[in-house]
Amino acid sequence: MSLADIQIKIFDNYITFFNPGKLHPANRLNEGANEGINEGVNEGVNRLLKLIEENPGNRKPYFVSSMNVPEKTMERWLKYLRESQKIEFRGAAKTGGYYSKQ
């Protein structure tokens, strides 16, 4: 095994490590890193869901400015909430808004 066999992949909401050999217990960074990143993402999604419940009918720009997060992050969070059937978009593409399904 060489160092070229080790792979580190960084995604928006998690990091993966691949080592075809054995890891020393002190090198198990990904477990703690993944937990911290996932907790941050889940916290943001939960805050967004609460904001939608408290302010139904608003659109993405409102949520971006209210939560002070990048537009791409907001798009991912909205997609996740739509796909998990927690929110829905009602109305025309230019005038509609997001509503909680709960």
Contact map, one row per residue, 1 for C-alpha under 8 A:
111010000000000000011000000000000000000000000000000000000000000000000000000000000000000000000000000000
111111000000000000000000000000000000000000000000000000000000000000000000000000000000000000000000000000
111111000000000000000000000000000000000000000000000000000000000000000000000000000000000000000000000000
011111100000000000000000000000000000000000000000000000000000000000000000000000000000000000000000000000
111111100000000000110000000000000000000000000000000000000000000000000000000000000000000000000000000000
011111110000000011110000000000000000000000000000000000000000000000000000000000000000000000000000000000
000111111000000111100000000000000000000000000000000000000000000000000000000000000000000000000000000000
000001111100001111000000000000000000000000000000000000000000000000000000000000000000000000000000000000
000000111110001110000000000000000000000000000000000000000000000000000000000000000000000000000000000000
000000011111011100000000000000000000000000000000000000000000000000000000000000000000000000000000000000
000000001111111000000000000000000000000000000000000000000000000000000000000000000000000000000000000000
000000000111110000000000000000000000000000000000000000000000000000000000000000000000000000000000000000
000000000011111000000000000000000000110010000000000000000000000000000000000000000000000000000000000000
000000000111111100000000000000001100110000000000000000000000000000000000000000000000000000000000000000
000000011110111110000000000001001100000000000000000000000000000000000000000000000000000000000000000000
000000111100011111000000000001000000000000000000000000000000000000000000000000000000000000000000000000
000001111000001111100000000001000000000000000000000000000000000000000000000000000000000000000000000000
000001110000000111110000000000000000000000000000000000000000000000000000000000000000000000000000000000
000011100000000011111110000000000000000000000000000000000000000000000000000000000000000000000000000000
100011000000000001111100000000000000000000000000000000000000000000000000000000000000000000000000000000
100000000000000000111110000000000000000000000000000000000000000000000000000000000000000000000000000000
000000000000000000111111000000000000000000000000000000000000000000000000000000000000000000000000000000
000000000000000000101111111100000000000000000000000000000000000000000000000000000000000000000000000000
000000000000000000000111111100000000000000000000000000000000000000000000000000000000000000000000000000
000000000000000000000011111100000000000000000000000000000000000000000000000000000000000000000000000000
000000000000000000000011111110000000000000000000000000000000000000000000000000000000000000000000000000
000000000000000000000011111110000000000000000000000000000000000000000000000000000000000000000000000000
000000000000000000000011111111110000000000000000000000000000000000000000000000000000000000000000000000
000000000000000000000000011111111000000000000000000000000000000000000000000000000000000000000000000000
000000000000001110000000000111111100000000000000000000000000000000000000000000000000000000000000000000
000000000000000000000000000111111110000000000000000000000000000000000000000000000000000000000000000000
000000000000000000000000000111111111000000000000000000000000000000000000000000000000000000000000000000
000000000000011000000000000011111111100000000000000000000000000000000000000000000000000000000000000000
000000000000011000000000000001111111110000000000000000000000000000000000000000000000000000000000000000
000000000000000000000000000000111111111000000000000000000000000000000000000000000000000000000000000000
000000000000000000000000000000011111111100000000000000000000000000000000000000000000000000000000000000
000000000000110000000000000000001111111110000000000000000000000000000000000000000000000000000000000000
000000000000110000000000000000000111111111000000000000000000000000000000000000000000000000000000000000
000000000000000000000000000000000011111111100000000000000000000000000000000000000000000000000000000000
000000000000000000000000000000000001111111110000000000000000000000000000000000000000000000000000000000
000000000000100000000000000000000000111111111000000000000000000000000000000000000000000000000000000000
000000000000000000000000000000000000011111111100000000000000000000000000000000000000000000000000000000
000000000000000000000000000000000000001111111110000000000000000000000000000000000000000000000000000000
000000000000000000000000000000000000000111111111000000000000000000000000000010000000000000000000000000
000000000000000000000000000000000000000011111111100000000000000000000000000010001000000000000000000000
000000000000000000000000000000000000000001111111110000000000000000000000000000000000000000000000000000
000000000000000000000000000000000000000000111111111000000000000000000000000000000000000000000000000000
000000000000000000000000000000000000000000011111111100000000001000100000000010000000000000000000000000
000000000000000000000000000000000000000000001111111110000000000000000000000000001000011000000000000100
000000000000000000000000000000000000000000000111111111000000000000000000000000000000000000000000000000
000000000000000000000000000000000000000000000011111111100000001000000000000000000000000000000000000000
000000000000000000000000000000000000000000000001111111111100000000000000000000000000000000000000011100
000000000000000000000000000000000000000000000000111111110000000000000000000000000000000000000000001100
000000000000000000000000000000000000000000000000011111110000000000000000000000000000000000000000000000
000000000000000000000000000000000000000000000000001111111100000000000000000000000000000000000000000000
000000000000000000000000000000000000000000000000000111111100000000000000000000000000000000000000111100
000000000000000000000000000000000000000000000000000100111110000000000000000000000000000001000001111000
000000000000000000000000000000000000000000000000000100111111011000000000000000000000000000000001110000
000000000000000000000000000000000000000000000000000000001111111000000000000000000000000000000001110000
000000000000000000000000000000000000000000000000000000000111111100000010011000000000000000000000000000
000000000000000000000000000000000000000000000000000000000011111110000010000000000000000000000000000000
000000000000000000000000000000000000000000000000000000000111111111000000000000000000000000000000000000
000000000000000000000000000000000000000000000001001000000111111111100000010000000000000000000000000000
000000000000000000000000000000000000000000000000000000000001111111111110010000000000000000000000000000
000000000000000000000000000000000000000000000000000000000000111111111000000000000000000000000000000000
000000000000000000000000000000000000000000000000000000000000011111110000000000000000000000000000000000
000000000000000000000000000000000000000000000001000000000000001111111000000000000000000000000000000000
000000000000000000000000000000000000000000000000000000000000000111111100000000000000000000000000000000
000000000000000000000000000000000000000000000000000000000000000110111110110000000000000000000000000000
000000000000000000000000000000000000000000000000000000000000000100011111110000000000000000000000000000
000000000000000000000000000000000000000000000000000000000001100100001111111000000000000000000000000000
000000000000000000000000000000000000000000000000000000000000000000000111111100000000000000000000000000
000000000000000000000000000000000000000000000000000000000000000000001111111110000000000000000000000000
000000000000000000000000000000000000000000000000000000000001001100001111111111000000000000000000000000
000000000000000000000000000000000000000000000000000000000001000000000011111111100000000000000000000000
000000000000000000000000000000000000000000000000000000000000000000000001111111110000000000000000000000
000000000000000000000000000000000000000000011001000000000000000000000000111111111000000000000000000000
000000000000000000000000000000000000000000000000000000000000000000000000011111111100000000000000000000
000000000000000000000000000000000000000000000000000000000000000000000000001111111110000000000000000000
000000000000000000000000000000000000000000000000000000000000000000000000000111111111000000000000000000
000000000000000000000000000000000000000000001000100000000000000000000000000011111111111000000000000000
000000000000000000000000000000000000000000000000000000000000000000000000000001111111111100000000000000
000000000000000000000000000000000000000000000000000000000000000000000000000000111111110000000000000000
000000000000000000000000000000000000000000000000000000000000000000000000000000011111111000000000000000
000000000000000000000000000000000000000000000000000000000000000000000000000000001111111100000000000010
000000000000000000000000000000000000000000000000100000000000000000000000000000001111111100000000000111
000000000000000000000000000000000000000000000000100000000000000000000000000000001101111110000000011111
000000000000000000000000000000000000000000000000000000000000000000000000000000000100111111000000011110
000000000000000000000000000000000000000000000000000000000000000000000000000000000000001111100001111000
000000000000000000000000000000000000000000000000000000001000000000000000000000000000000111110001111000
000000000000000000000000000000000000000000000000000000000000000000000000000000000000000011111011100000
000000000000000000000000000000000000000000000000000000000000000000000000000000000000000001111111000000
000000000000000000000000000000000000000000000000000000000000000000000000000000000000000000111111000000
000000000000000000000000000000000000000000000000000000000000000000000000000000000000000000011111000000
000000000000000000000000000000000000000000000000000000000000000000000000000000000000000000111111100000
000000000000000000000000000000000000000000000000000000001110000000000000000000000000000011111111110000
000000000000000000000000000000000000000000000000000000011110000000000000000000000000000011100011111000
000000000000000000000000000000000000000000000000000100011110000000000000000000000000001111000001111100
000000000000000000000000000000000000000000000000000110011000000000000000000000000000001111000000111110
000000000000000000000000000000000000000000000000100110010000000000000000000000000000011100000000011111
000000000000000000000000000000000000000000000000000000000000000000000000000000000000111100000000001111
000000000000000000000000000000000000000000000000000000000000000000000000000000000000011000000000000111
